[in-house]
Amino acid sequence: MLPVIRRIVCKQATSLPKTGGSDFLVVAGPVLVDPVNSTMSWLRNSSHRESAPVSVRLSIIPLLFLLASMASIGCGGNSGGFSEPTFDERTEMPKAADDSNALRFGAASMENPIELSESYYPLLKELSEKLGRPVRFVPLKNNDELMQAIVRGQVDLARLGPLVYLNLRDRTDLEVLVRPVKKDGTGSYAVIAVRNDTPMKTLQQLRGKSIALGDPKSTYSNIMPRKMLRDAGVSMGDLSSVGMLGSMDNCAQNVLNGAYVAGAMSDSIYEKFRTRAIGLRILARSEDLPGEPIVARSALGAATIDQVRRALLSVRDPEVLNAISPGQEAYVPAAPGDYDRFRAFE
């Protein structure tokens, strides 16, 4: 049975209602741009428009209904700021103070925001329970929007790519909290993958072929793969075409369907797709790199930041950890110096 859209409040972010008594709330669309048009475009362009998982208790139908309702009451199109009209169908509008204690956790992906929310739901649910306060998820469409949300104070916590973290560290006060590690203690890798039926064995054999890259600010799907190609003596001009597909999922899917010969992605995305359809295999991979850190705005204060860090370090459930990053074993403390090496890749 589909959940009932009970209320709509248009403020800085457009949010779906709580369902089933959960303290977890999905924010439907980017915070900093028109939430209706951007999210509709996001859903239209997604290569997997799947129904929402049960754990998030949403579906594409009520989400689209939500967006249509927002459009009808004029949310998101005011260039002078977001207005605050309300749509109250079944229940009394909650007081603003009800949500004043919530922490907002941001992450960027061009994938379906419902699918992205599904992957973060287990972690944020556990964090909410450990901290004794709501943790709201804010999916952003790309790294630029995520960076803006953090700088403007619209996101409190975030999972960032290493180079995005370095760029933000120069612009605003951030505390790096934790980074993910695998069972063997390694972090993450950038990989260039091809289909299983592709005969090539080396990066040099990509000359005259096509490659799919991700977000220009992505360490794993753009910056590191470019470096790997340069180190192998292959320039962008040596390739027949270079696709800028935004997300790593898109890169993997477009290799599987034959649109591109090779695709750049993180090792966790590779693991997600390697057995689908004809399958993927790694043509080349980078050195071991520190995994994507979770950071906090310094403005949260030392006590809150320490509580969040300790809560993250205590997460041990494989289902919670692997929902975001397949193969992840735990979070370990992170330090700013862990990511200084990425300066050389800019």
Phi, psi and omega in degrees: 000133183286142177292153180271132173286112189264329181200157175226128174235117180265110176235229179285331175232154181260121189240148174273155183287158171294145177228144176065019176080006182285149175274001182269131182229128178273132174266119190272082173118169182299146182281326196261352179235176180310110186291335180283301185295321182294317182289322177299318178296320180302314182291320180298321186274350181295138181276349169226100177271082183259158175295151181294143176295157183298324186299332179270344177058040178230164170218165182298329183291307178295332177296314179294323175299318178302313182296319179297320179296320179299316181298321184291337179256007169085025180279146168086350183254007183273110183292344179270008181124164182280133175277178184232053173289162181229153173233110187239100187267318191236342190217161179290142181295131181290156176288148180300328182295340181303331185248009187291339183266001185286144169262144182249122183252122183251148173209153184245136172193147175272004180285172175309124182297333177291317178296319178297317179297322178301319183291329181269345185305312182300318181294313184289330174296315179294319177299316180301318180292319182290324183273341182071029178208155181295145172236112184265141179264132179238098177280129177250151189286331180203176183294326179299315180293323178296316179299316179297319181298321179290313181300322182275001178076020181267354174226136181265320182233153180200152170258124188236151167291153183305314181287328174297318177300314180298317179297318180289325181300330178280346187249337184208165182277117181232150170246123176276130189260297187216165172222152181277148173225155176271179183300326181274006178089356180282164180263260182222165177228149165268135180233149168250117188245153176229170176290155180300331183269008178275127186284340187296150184238343185229160177295328180300332180285356176282349177304132182081002180248177183254153178220144177257124177247161182260207180309133181304335179265003182282125178297315191274333184250005180215298189292309179294317177300323175298317178297318179300318178294317178300315180298333179271002179082018181249120178264165177299328179290342178282347184267150180289325176199151178233114179265133176257094192262000175086291185255155178290327175300317178299320179300312181297314183295323181285338170286315180299322182273002174087005180290329177227149180286320183226158178216148180257139183193172172280163179295330179290322176290322175302314180298325180296325188250352192295335180257006179278146177051231183285342176096158178244157170221158183276124174275321178203151176223156182280178169295165176296130183237148174301138181291168183298122184282155166260129185238164176227147172292134181300334182296345177295335181096150186299320183295313179295317180300318179294321178298316180294317180300313181295323178296317179294319181294337182273354180287124182229351183292118181302324180295323178292313183290318184284344178298328179267316186221099180306133180093354181289136181258324185192171166257142176235158179301141179244151178232153180306322182295341179300335189249001181298329181300336182288346177304324183291344183267350185292000000 
